[in-house]
Amino acid sequence: MLLLSHGLVAPSQRTIPPFSLSRPATLAEAVTAGSRPGAVYAQGCSDLFAQFREGLRCDTLVSLEHLPQLRAVTRDGDALRIGAGVAHHDGARDRTVRATLPGLAEGWGRIANERIRRRATLGGNLMARRTRYEMSVMADALDARLDLLTAEGPRTLTAPALWERAEPPGALLTSVTVPDAAGTWFGYDRSMRPLMTAAVAVRGERVRLAVGSEYGRPYAVTTVLGADPAEAAARLPEEIGDVAGSAPYRRHLAGVLLGRLLERHAAETGREKEKR
C-alpha cells in the first residue's frame, strides 16, 4: 500500500519503478541473472503482479519463458519429475501425470479459477509461499523433492523447508520430483476450504497426511494403514490453530478428512484388484 494525502492506495502496475528485462536462453544464464541484487524471476506472473502491488522491489525482471526444460514432465524410473514452469491447466491434463499419479492430476485440476490456471505455474505457486495456495500441501504429502539450481550448483529442498526460506538468494526452482510415484496412491480433499485442505499419500502401508488452510502453512504427520485416523491427526502441532479454528478443532477435522480419503483409497484399490 502507498500512503498518499487522501489515504492508503493500492499501487498498480503504473507505480512500478523502471526495471531492466533479462531473457536468458539457458538455466545457467537465468541463475546468473537471478542472483543479482533486486532480480526477480517471472514466468506465469499471476502472483507476481500482486507482489508488485504489495511493494516488491525489482531492478531486473528475469523472464523464464524461453526455457522449455522448465515445462517438461518426465518419468525417471518410478519417480515423476514435473517442471516448475508447468501451468496448472497443463499439469492436470498431462498424460504422464495422469498415468503415474491420477490422484494428483485430479487434485491439481480443482485448484484456482480458469484464468489463473492457464497462466499460474507449479513453481510460482510454491515459491510465492502464500498459505492460501494449495500445491505446497500436495507436495508435502507426496514427500516431494524441490530441485533448485543456484550459483553454486544444484540443491534440493523438502516441501516443509520451503516455508523456512532455506534456499540461497537467486535460487531457481527447476522441477518438483515425486519419489516412487508409480507406487503411490494420492487423494486430495478441499471440501472444507478455507478452514482446511487435506492431502494423503499412501505407499504400501505408509500413510502421510498433510493439511493446510488459507491462514497457515501446511503441516504433516505419518501413520500406517489401519491406524485410527483421529489418533494420527491428534499428532498435528499446536501451530495448526488460529483465530479461524482452534488446534483441537483442526485436528478433529483433519481426522475426519483423513478417514474419508482412506475410505476412497480402499474403494479405488479394491476396484483395481477386481480388474486383475
C-alpha positions in Angstrom: 0.0 0.0 0.0 1.1 3.6 -0.6 0.3 6.3 1.9 -0.9 9.3 -0.1 -2.5 12.6 1.0 -6.0 11.1 0.6 -5.3 7.8 2.3 -3.9 4.3 1.7 -4.0 3.4 -2.0 -3.0 0.0 -3.6 -0.3 0.5 -6.2 -1.0 -0.5 -9.7 1.4 -1.5 -12.5 1.8 2.2 -13.3 3.5 2.8 -10.0 6.2 0.2 -10.5 9.7 1.8 -10.9 11.5 1.1 -14.1 13.4 -2.2 -14.3 15.6 -4.0 -16.8 14.5 -7.1 -18.6 16.6 -10.3 -18.9 15.7 -13.1 -21.3 18.1 -15.9 -20.6 18.4 -18.8 -23.1 19.8 -21.3 -20.6 19.2 -22.2 -16.9 22.7 -21.2 -16.1 22.1 -17.7 -17.6 18.9 -17.5 -15.7 20.6 -18.2 -12.4 23.4 -15.8 -13.1 20.9 -13.0 -13.8 18.6 -14.0 -10.9 21.4 -14.0 -8.4 22.0 -10.2 -8.8 20.5 -7.9 -6.1 17.0 -6.9 -7.0 16.4 -9.6 -9.6 13.0 -11.3 -9.8 12.1 -14.4 -11.7 9.0 -14.3 -13.9 7.0 -16.9 -15.8 3.2 -17.1 -15.4 3.2 -13.8 -13.5 -0.3 -14.3 -12.0 1.1 -13.8 -8.5 4.0 -11.5 -9.5 1.7 -8.6 -10.3 0.2 -9.0 -6.8 3.7 -8.9 -5.3 4.4 -5.7 -7.3 1.3 -4.1 -5.8 2.5 -5.1 -2.4 5.8 -3.3 -2.9 8.1 -5.9 -4.3 11.4 -4.4 -5.4 12.5 -5.3 -8.9 15.6 -4.0 -10.6 15.9 -6.8 -13.1 13.0 -9.0 -14.3 14.3 -12.4 -15.4 11.9 -13.9 -17.9 11.8 -17.8 -17.9 9.6 -18.0 -21.0 12.4 -19.2 -23.3 13.4 -22.2 -21.1 11.3 -25.2 -22.3 13.0 -27.6 -19.9 11.1 -25.9 -17.1 7.9 -27.1 -18.7 8.9 -30.7 -19.1 7.2 -33.6 -17.4 9.2 -36.9 -17.3 9.5 -40.3 -15.6 12.8 -41.3 -14.1 12.3 -44.9 -13.1 9.4 -44.8 -10.6 9.9 -41.1 -9.9 7.8 -38.3 -11.5 9.6 -35.1 -12.3 7.4 -32.0 -13.1 9.0 -28.9 -14.4 8.5 -25.8 -12.3 7.2 -23.9 -15.3 4.3 -26.3 -15.9 1.0 -24.4 -15.7 -1.9 -25.8 -13.6 -4.0 -26.3 -16.6 -1.3 -28.3 -18.5 -0.1 -30.3 -15.5 -3.6 -31.6 -14.6 -4.0 -32.8 -18.1 -0.6 -34.1 -18.8 -0.6 -37.7 -19.9 2.4 -38.7 -17.8 1.0 -37.2 -14.6 -2.4 -38.8 -15.2 -0.9 -42.2 -15.9 1.5 -42.1 -13.0 -0.4 -40.2 -10.3 -4.0 -39.9 -11.3 -5.0 -38.5 -7.9 -2.5 -35.7 -8.3 -3.9 -34.8 -11.7 -7.4 -34.8 -10.2 -6.5 -32.6 -7.2 -4.4 -30.3 -9.4 -7.3 -29.8 -11.7 -9.5 -28.5 -9.0 -7.5 -25.5 -7.7 -7.9 -21.9 -8.8 -10.1 -20.5 -11.5 -9.7 -21.0 -15.2 -8.0 -17.6 -15.8 -5.4 -18.3 -13.2 -5.0 -22.0 -14.2 -4.0 -21.0 -17.7 -1.1 -18.8 -16.5 -0.1 -19.8 -13.0 2.7 -22.4 -12.7 3.7 -25.0 -10.2 6.9 -23.2 -9.3 5.2 -19.9 -8.9 2.6 -21.4 -6.7 5.2 -22.9 -4.4 7.8 -20.1 -4.3 5.1 -17.5 -3.6 4.7 -19.1 -0.2 1.2 -17.9 0.2 -0.7 -20.1 2.7 -3.9 -19.9 0.5 -2.0 -21.6 -2.4 -2.5 -25.4 -2.4 0.4 -27.1 -4.2 2.6 -27.0 -1.1 0.1 -29.2 0.8 0.1 -31.8 -2.0 3.9 -31.6 -2.3 4.3 -32.2 1.5 2.0 -35.3 1.5 3.9 -36.7 -1.5 7.4 -36.2 0.1 8.2 -34.3 -3.0 11.7 -33.0 -3.6 12.2 -29.4 -4.8 15.0 -29.3 -7.3 16.8 -25.9 -7.4 19.7 -24.5 -9.3 21.9 -22.0 -7.5 25.0 -20.1 -8.4 26.9 -22.8 -6.5 25.2 -25.7 -8.3 22.1 -27.9 -7.8 20.4 -28.0 -4.4 17.4 -30.0 -3.1 14.9 -29.0 -0.5 11.9 -30.8 1.1 8.5 -29.2 0.8 8.4 -28.1 4.5 11.8 -26.4 4.2 10.2 -24.1 1.6 8.5 -22.2 4.5 11.8 -21.7 6.2 13.2 -20.0 3.2 16.2 -22.3 3.3 17.3 -21.7 -0.3 20.1 -19.2 -1.1 19.4 -15.9 -2.8 18.9 -16.3 -6.6 18.0 -20.0 -6.3 15.8 -21.1 -9.2 13.2 -23.9 -8.7 13.6 -26.0 -11.8 11.4 -29.0 -11.0 9.5 -31.0 -8.4 10.2 -34.7 -8.1 7.8 -37.2 -6.5 9.7 -40.3 -5.4 8.1 -43.7 -6.0 5.2 -42.0 -7.8 4.3 -45.2 -9.6 3.7 -47.0 -6.3 1.8 -44.2 -4.7 -2.0 -43.6 -4.2 -2.8 -39.9 -3.7 -6.0 -38.2 -2.7 -6.9 -34.6 -2.1 -9.9 -33.1 -0.2 -10.7 -29.4 -0.3 -14.3 -29.6 0.7 -13.6 -27.7 4.0 -11.6 -24.9 2.4 -10.8 -22.2 3.5 -10.5 -23.8 7.0 -8.6 -26.8 5.8 -7.5 -28.8 2.8 -6.1 -32.3 3.2 -3.7 -34.4 1.0 -3.0 -38.1 1.6 -0.3 -40.2 0.0 -0.3 -44.0 0.6 2.9 -46.0 -0.2 2.5 -49.6 0.8 1.4 -49.5 4.5 2.8 -46.0 5.0 0.3 -43.1 5.0 1.3 -39.4 5.0 -1.3 -36.7 5.7 -0.6 -33.0 5.0 -3.1 -30.3 5.9 -3.2 -26.6 5.2 -5.6 -23.7 5.2 -5.8 -20.2 3.8 -4.5 -18.9 7.0 -1.5 -21.0 7.9 1.4 -23.1 6.4 0.9 -26.8 5.9 1.9 -29.4 8.5 2.1 -33.2 8.1 2.1 -36.4 10.0 2.9 -40.0 9.1 0.9 -43.1 10.1 0.1 -46.6 8.8 -2.8 -48.2 7.1 -5.3 -49.5 9.6 -4.4 -46.9 12.3 -7.1 -44.7 13.8 -7.3 -41.5 11.7 -8.2 -39.4 14.7 -5.1 -40.6 16.6 -2.9 -39.8 13.6 -4.4 -36.3 13.3 -4.0 -35.7 17.0 -0.3 -35.5 16.5 -0.5 -32.4 14.3 1.2 -29.5 16.0 -0.4 -26.7 18.0 0.5 -24.3 15.2 -2.3 -25.5 13.0 -4.7 -23.5 15.2 -5.6 -19.8 14.7 -8.4 -17.4 15.2 -10.4 -19.1 12.5 -10.2 -22.5 14.1 -8.6 -23.8 17.2 -5.9 -26.6 17.1 -8.3 -29.2 18.7 -11.0 -28.4 16.1 -8.5 -28.5 13.3 -7.1 -31.9 14.5 -10.7 -33.3 14.7 -11.3 -32.0 11.1 -8.1 -33.5 9.9 -9.0 -36.9 11.3 -12.4 -36.8 9.5 -10.8 -35.8 6.2 -8.1 -38.5 6.6 -10.8 -41.1 7.3 -12.7 -40.0 4.1 -9.6 -40.2 1.9 -8.6 -43.6 3.3 -12.1 -44.9 2.5 -11.6 -43.6 -1.0 -8.2 -45.3 -1.2 -9.8 -48.6 0.0 -12.6 -48.4 -2.6 -10.3 -47.5 -5.5 -7.6 -50.1 -4.8 -10.4 -52.7 -4.3 -11.7 -52.0 -7.7 -8.2 -52.2 -9.2 -7.8 -55.7 -7.6 -11.1 -56.8 -9.1 -9.9 -55.9 -12.5 -6.8 -58.1 -12.3 
